[in-house]
Amino acid sequence: MSSASFDFTPLLPASLPPPAVKWTGLAKYNFIGGNNDGDQIPVDGLVAAAEAVIRREGRTLATYGLASGPQGYRRLREFLAGKLKHDAGISCTADDILMVSGSLQALDLVNAVLLERGDTVIIEQETYQGAITRLKRLGVNAVGIPLDHDGMRMDALASELSALKGRGVRPKYIYTIPTVQNPTGTIMPEQRRLELLKLSEQYGVPIFEDDCYADLVWQETRPPAIHAMSQTRNVIHIGSFSKSIAPALRVGYIVAGWNILSRILALKTDAGSGALEQMVLAEFCSPHFNTHVPKLRRGLRHKLEILMATLNEQFGTSAEFDDPKGGIFLWVKLPDGVDTVKLNQAALAKGVAINPGPEWSSNAAYAKSRMRLCFASPSVEEIREGIAILADVCAKEFGVPTRIANVER
């Protein structure tokens, strides 16, 4: 005898987001998400690292925190302190670093320690979808600042900060992805970082620096982190191993002064992020990180060049984009009449998944005809085939491009 399922609906808070859609698998031509290149995962090195560290330190898994304390596996934090000094100019110790379960947990923890419903924050007009959705869910007013080829515009930021001050509003932070911005792929120059710090100090607003893509700079050099340039320790810096090693490991970190890190740590009540992942990463990264990442960058750059060439072939002048300075995304502008939300729906029916621009912007109208394409995950063949299908769908739905592969439609 069957009975009706219990109805939880009347018990659910009104503030909950919509229910999740059941996962039915990845699209055949998958240009979405922050996925990386499966062929570039250092499987053999991770296997060897896992065996070595478990045999040597496996008994420490019996203790929450691996006897390293609540901030995470100390060997990994020590590796990060050296890496951050070498790559980003950040002078810190292992005690200034908190390991977290990916940069998403870092976002949640920083938001939890600083924000209340009704607060205001500054973000880049186009930015990480995960940051946008979290702020909306918290009931926070997110003010988007336009970008140019060098990242967040300081003239627009200065004007907005002045206007907010005139209304008696002090933003809780300025959130920026200055090194390989998501989704635009820009890198904020050092001089602009100094201007950002000056405005931050002038208006008493701290900076929340997301450096998750900084390892994937094509030129292998990058400006100093904003955290490294601050004289007043008013910058909270976060990073991740998701793009440099593997997204599914879910290992990220926060770098901040103890006065704020101690408050963040007090909210991290999960008994610690995945210990085994941290142990394996420390074992692998110390000897291999500096040889693995340049190889990864070369592979990603090759895929990007294939994507840009294929867009030029299939879309012609209907697709506008700048060559990003690193990362795994290409931000593409289609003609104004194209609605990329509708384009995505039609393309999914043909096995092609894209990220519609409005999901990555605080200005939905501006981003309506834009899309974000992840080129890291699909193969070269899938990039060519998927973009050809996307162009065909776009032509049928919106009348552009009028020529595909130099053939008039």
ZICORTA-V882085 format. One record per residue. N is the residue number from 1. RES is the residue in one letter. D_LAST is the distance of its C-alpha to the last C-alpha in Angstrom with 2 decimals. Layout:
n->N res->RES d_last->D_LAST
n->N res->RES d_last->D_LAST
This chain:
n->1 res->M d_last->59.95
n->2 res->S d_last->56.84
n->3 res->S d_last->56.82
n->4 res->A d_last->54.21
n->5 res->S d_last->52.99
n->6 res->F d_last->54.64
n->7 res->D d_last->52.71
n->8 res->F d_last->52.49
n->9 res->T d_last->50.40
n->10 res->P d_last->53.40
n->11 res->L d_last->54.62
n->12 res->L d_last->51.49
n->13 res->P d_last->51.52
n->14 res->A d_last->49.17
n->15 res->S d_last->47.88
n->16 res->L d_last->46.27
n->17 res->P d_last->42.51
n->18 res->P d_last->40.47
n->19 res->P d_last->41.10
n->20 res->A d_last->39.21
n->21 res->V d_last->36.57
n->22 res->K d_last->37.55
n->23 res->W d_last->35.88
n->24 res->T d_last->33.84
n->25 res->G d_last->32.88
n->26 res->L d_last->30.33
n->27 res->A d_last->26.61
n->28 res->K d_last->25.40
n->29 res->Y d_last->23.32
n->30 res->N d_last->25.80
n->31 res->F d_last->25.13
n->32 res->I d_last->27.84
n->33 res->G d_last->31.55
n->34 res->G d_last->33.78
n->35 res->N d_last->33.87
n->36 res->N d_last->34.66
n->37 res->D d_last->34.13
n->38 res->G d_last->36.19
n->39 res->D d_last->36.76
n->40 res->Q d_last->38.37
n->41 res->I d_last->40.98
n->42 res->P d_last->44.34
n->43 res->V d_last->45.54
n->44 res->D d_last->48.44
n->45 res->G d_last->49.74
n->46 res->L d_last->49.63
n->47 res->V d_last->51.42
n->48 res->A d_last->54.12
n->49 res->A d_last->54.49
n->50 res->A d_last->54.80
n->51 res->E d_last->57.48
n->52 res->A d_last->59.43
n->53 res->V d_last->59.52
n->54 res->I d_last->60.28
n->55 res->R d_last->63.12
n->56 res->R d_last->64.50
n->57 res->E d_last->64.04
n->58 res->G d_last->63.16
n->59 res->R d_last->66.36
n->60 res->T d_last->65.26
n->61 res->L d_last->62.70
n->62 res->A d_last->65.73
n->63 res->T d_last->65.79
n->64 res->Y d_last->63.34
n->65 res->G d_last->62.08
n->66 res->L d_last->63.16
n->67 res->A d_last->66.27
n->68 res->S d_last->64.01
n->69 res->G d_last->64.21
n->70 res->P d_last->61.70
n->71 res->Q d_last->59.43
n->72 res->G d_last->58.13
n->73 res->Y d_last->58.87
n->74 res->R d_last->60.72
n->75 res->R d_last->59.58
n->76 res->L d_last->55.96
n->77 res->R d_last->56.88
n->78 res->E d_last->58.79
n->79 res->F d_last->55.83
n->80 res->L d_last->53.67
n->81 res->A d_last->56.30
n->82 res->G d_last->56.20
n->83 res->K d_last->52.41
n->84 res->L d_last->52.01
n->85 res->K d_last->54.60
n->86 res->H d_last->52.99
n->87 res->D d_last->49.33
n->88 res->A d_last->49.52
n->89 res->G d_last->53.01
n->90 res->I d_last->54.25
n->91 res->S d_last->58.00
n->92 res->C d_last->58.80
n->93 res->T d_last->60.78
n->94 res->A d_last->60.16
n->95 res->D d_last->61.94
n->96 res->D d_last->59.24
n->97 res->I d_last->56.54
n->98 res->L d_last->55.81
n->99 res->M d_last->53.73
n->100 res->V d_last->51.45
n->101 res->S d_last->49.06
n->102 res->G d_last->45.87
n->103 res->S d_last->44.85
n->104 res->L d_last->44.16
n->105 res->Q d_last->47.89
n->106 res->A d_last->48.54
n->107 res->L d_last->46.50
n->108 res->D d_last->48.41
n->109 res->L d_last->51.77
n->110 res->V d_last->51.27
n->111 res->N d_last->50.08
n->112 res->A d_last->53.04
n->113 res->V d_last->55.56
n->114 res->L d_last->54.28
n->115 res->L d_last->52.52
n->116 res->E d_last->53.64
n->117 res->R d_last->51.81
n->118 res->G d_last->51.25
n->119 res->D d_last->51.20
n->120 res->T d_last->48.71
n->121 res->V d_last->46.88
n->122 res->I d_last->44.59
n->123 res->I d_last->41.32
n->124 res->E d_last->38.31
n->125 res->Q d_last->35.62
n->126 res->E d_last->33.19
n->127 res->T d_last->35.26
n->128 res->Y d_last->35.99
n->129 res->Q d_last->35.20
n->130 res->G d_last->38.53
n->131 res->A d_last->40.42
n->132 res->I d_last->38.72
n->133 res->T d_last->39.31
n->134 res->R d_last->42.90
n->135 res->L d_last->43.75
n->136 res->K d_last->42.40
n->137 res->R d_last->44.44
n->138 res->L d_last->47.51
n->139 res->G d_last->47.21
n->140 res->V d_last->46.95
n->141 res->N d_last->45.44
n->142 res->A d_last->42.88
n->143 res->V d_last->42.17
n->144 res->G d_last->39.01
n->145 res->I d_last->39.21
n->146 res->P d_last->36.07
n->147 res->L d_last->35.18
n->148 res->D d_last->34.18
n->149 res->H d_last->33.66
n->150 res->D d_last->37.29
n->151 res->G d_last->37.33
n->152 res->M d_last->39.24
n->153 res->R d_last->40.06
n->154 res->M d_last->43.82
n->155 res->D d_last->43.93
n->156 res->A d_last->42.19
n->157 res->L d_last->44.44
n->158 res->A d_last->47.56
n->159 res->S d_last->46.68
n->160 res->E d_last->46.07
n->161 res->L d_last->49.24
n->162 res->S d_last->51.24
n->163 res->A d_last->49.90
n->164 res->L d_last->50.66
n->165 res->K d_last->54.14
n->166 res->G d_last->54.73
n->167 res->R d_last->54.15
n->168 res->G d_last->56.45
n->169 res->V d_last->53.74
n->170 res->R d_last->54.04
n->171 res->P d_last->51.00
n->172 res->K d_last->51.98
n->173 res->Y d_last->49.70
n->174 res->I d_last->46.76
n->175 res->Y d_last->44.28
n->176 res->T d_last->42.23
n->177 res->I d_last->40.29
n->178 res->P d_last->41.06
n->179 res->T d_last->40.32
n->180 res->V d_last->36.69
n->181 res->Q d_last->35.82
n->182 res->N d_last->33.97
n->183 res->P d_last->31.05
n->184 res->T d_last->30.58
n->185 res->G d_last->32.35
n->186 res->T d_last->34.54
n->187 res->I d_last->38.17
n->188 res->M d_last->40.74
n->189 res->P d_last->42.91
n->190 res->E d_last->46.66
n->191 res->Q d_last->47.54
n->192 res->R d_last->45.36
n->193 res->R d_last->46.99
n->194 res->L d_last->50.32
n->195 res->E d_last->49.21
n->196 res->L d_last->48.15
n->197 res->L d_last->51.56
n->198 res->K d_last->53.31
n->199 res->L d_last->51.60
n->200 res->S d_last->52.30
n->201 res->E d_last->55.96
n->202 res->Q d_last->56.23
n->203 res->Y d_last->55.07
n->204 res->G d_last->56.56
n->205 res->V d_last->53.29
n->206 res->P d_last->52.85
n->207 res->I d_last->49.69
n->208 res->F d_last->47.97
n->209 res->E d_last->46.24
n->210 res->D d_last->43.73
n->211 res->D d_last->43.42
n->212 res->C d_last->41.68
n->213 res->Y d_last->39.07
n->214 res->A d_last->41.42
n->215 res->D d_last->42.00
n->216 res->L d_last->38.37
n->217 res->V d_last->38.45
n->218 res->W d_last->36.85
n->219 res->Q d_last->39.64
n->220 res->E d_last->42.31
n->221 res->T d_last->44.15
n->222 res->R d_last->43.88
n->223 res->P d_last->45.89
n->224 res->P d_last->48.94
n->225 res->A d_last->48.43
n->226 res->I d_last->49.28
n->227 res->H d_last->52.03
n->228 res->A d_last->53.53
n->229 res->M d_last->53.63
n->230 res->S d_last->55.30
n->231 res->Q d_last->59.00
n->232 res->T d_last->59.67
n->233 res->R d_last->58.01
n->234 res->N d_last->55.83
n->235 res->V d_last->52.75
n->236 res->I d_last->51.90
n->237 res->H d_last->49.77
n->238 res->I d_last->47.84
n->239 res->G d_last->46.07
n->240 res->S d_last->45.00
n->241 res->F d_last->44.77
n->242 res->S d_last->41.59
n->243 res->K d_last->39.22
n->244 res->S d_last->41.64
n->245 res->I d_last->43.00
n->246 res->A d_last->41.57
n->247 res->P d_last->40.44
n->248 res->A d_last->42.37
n->249 res->L d_last->45.68
n->250 res->R d_last->45.73
n->251 res->V d_last->47.97
n->252 res->G d_last->47.87
n->253 res->Y d_last->50.53
n->254 res->I d_last->51.88
n->255 res->V d_last->53.83
n->256 res->A d_last->56.08
n->257 res->G d_last->59.65
n->258 res->W d_last->62.13
n->259 res->N d_last->62.75
n->260 res->I d_last->59.30
n->261 res->L d_last->58.68
n->262 res->S d_last->61.86
n->263 res->R d_last->60.58
n->264 res->I d_last->57.25
n->265 res->L d_last->59.17
n->266 res->A d_last->61.29
n->267 res->L d_last->58.22
n->268 res->K d_last->56.98
n->269 res->T d_last->58.95
n->270 res->D d_last->57.03
n->271 res->A d_last->59.75
n->272 res->G d_last->57.47
n->273 res->S d_last->53.98
n->274 res->G d_last->53.40
n->275 res->A d_last->56.22
n->276 res->L d_last->55.08
n->277 res->E d_last->51.75
n->278 res->Q d_last->53.65
n->279 res->M d_last->56.13
n->280 res->V d_last->53.53
n->281 res->L d_last->51.52
n->282 res->A d_last->54.69
n->283 res->E d_last->55.67
n->284 res->F d_last->52.27
n->285 res->C d_last->51.40
n->286 res->S d_last->54.67
n->287 res->P d_last->54.30
n->288 res->H d_last->50.55
n->289 res->F d_last->48.50
n->290 res->N d_last->48.45
n->291 res->T d_last->47.13
n->292 res->H d_last->44.69
n->293 res->V d_last->42.73
n->294 res->P d_last->41.83
n->295 res->K d_last->40.43
n->296 res->L d_last->38.42
n->297 res->R d_last->37.05
n->298 res->R d_last->35.97
n->299 res->G d_last->34.08
n->300 res->L d_last->32.34
n->301 res->R d_last->31.46
n->302 res->H d_last->29.84
n->303 res->K d_last->27.66
n->304 res->L d_last->26.72
n->305 res->E d_last->25.68
n->306 res->I d_last->23.44
n->307 res->L d_last->21.89
n->308 res->M d_last->21.37
n->309 res->A d_last->19.91
n->310 res->T d_last->17.46
n->311 res->L d_last->16.43
n->312 res->N d_last->15.97
n->313 res->E d_last->13.85
n->314 res->Q d_last->11.61
n->315 res->F d_last->11.76
n->316 res->G d_last->12.76
n->317 res->T d_last->14.73
n->318 res->S d_last->13.71
n->319 res->A d_last->16.44
n->320 res->E d_last->19.87
n->321 res->F d_last->22.93
n->322 res->D d_last->26.29
n->323 res->D d_last->27.67
n->324 res->P d_last->30.24
n->325 res->K d_last->33.80
n->326 res->G d_last->34.33
n->327 res->G d_last->33.97
n->328 res->I d_last->31.43
n->329 res->F d_last->28.86
n->330 res->L d_last->25.93
n->331 res->W d_last->25.46
n->332 res->V d_last->21.87
n->333 res->K d_last->20.85
n->334 res->L d_last->17.48
n->335 res->P d_last->16.77
n->336 res->D d_last->19.62
n->337 res->G d_last->17.84
n->338 res->V d_last->17.31
n->339 res->D d_last->20.35
n->340 res->T d_last->20.82
n->341 res->V d_last->23.48
n->342 res->K d_last->21.14
n->343 res->L d_last->18.43
n->344 res->N d_last->21.22
n->345 res->Q d_last->22.25
n->346 res->A d_last->18.92
n->347 res->A d_last->18.51
n->348 res->L d_last->22.12
n->349 res->A d_last->21.41
n->350 res->K d_last->19.26
n->351 res->G d_last->22.03
n->352 res->V d_last->20.93
n->353 res->A d_last->23.47
n->354 res->I d_last->23.24
n->355 res->N d_last->25.84
n->356 res->P d_last->24.80
n->357 res->G d_last->26.13
n->358 res->P d_last->28.59
n->359 res->E d_last->30.59
n->360 res->W d_last->31.43
n->361 res->S d_last->32.35
n->362 res->S d_last->35.16
n->363 res->N d_last->32.83
n->364 res->A d_last->30.26
n->365 res->A d_last->28.63
n->366 res->Y d_last->28.18
n->367 res->A d_last->26.70
n->368 res->K d_last->24.45
n->369 res->S d_last->21.20
n->370 res->R d_last->22.68
n->371 res->M d_last->22.99
n->372 res->R d_last->25.41
n->373 res->L d_last->24.47
n->374 res->C d_last->27.42
n->375 res->F d_last->26.84
n->376 res->A d_last->30.38
n->377 res->S d_last->30.34
n->378 res->P d_last->27.29
n->379 res->S d_last->27.56
n->380 res->V d_last->25.50
n->381 res->E d_last->23.68
n->382 res->E d_last->23.13
n->383 res->I d_last->21.79
n->384 res->R d_last->19.11
n->385 res->E d_last->18.23
n->386 res->G d_last->18.59
n->387 res->I d_last->16.43
n->388 res->A d_last->13.52
n->389 res->I d_last->14.14
n->390 res->L d_last->14.64
n->391 res->A d_last->11.33
n->392 res->D d_last->9.69
n->393 res->V d_last->12.39
n->394 res->C d_last->12.04
n->395 res->A d_last->8.45
n->396 res->K d_last->9.88
n->397 res->E d_last->13.13
n->398 res->F d_last->12.67
n->399 res->G d_last->9.30
n->400 res->V d_last->9.40
n->401 res->P d_last->8.38
n->402 res->T d_last->5.58
n->403 res->R d_last->5.52
n->404 res->I d_last->7.09
n->405 res->A d_last->9.97
n->406 res->N d_last->9.31
n->407 res->V d_last->6.33
n->408 res->E d_last->3.78
n->409 res->R d_last->0.00
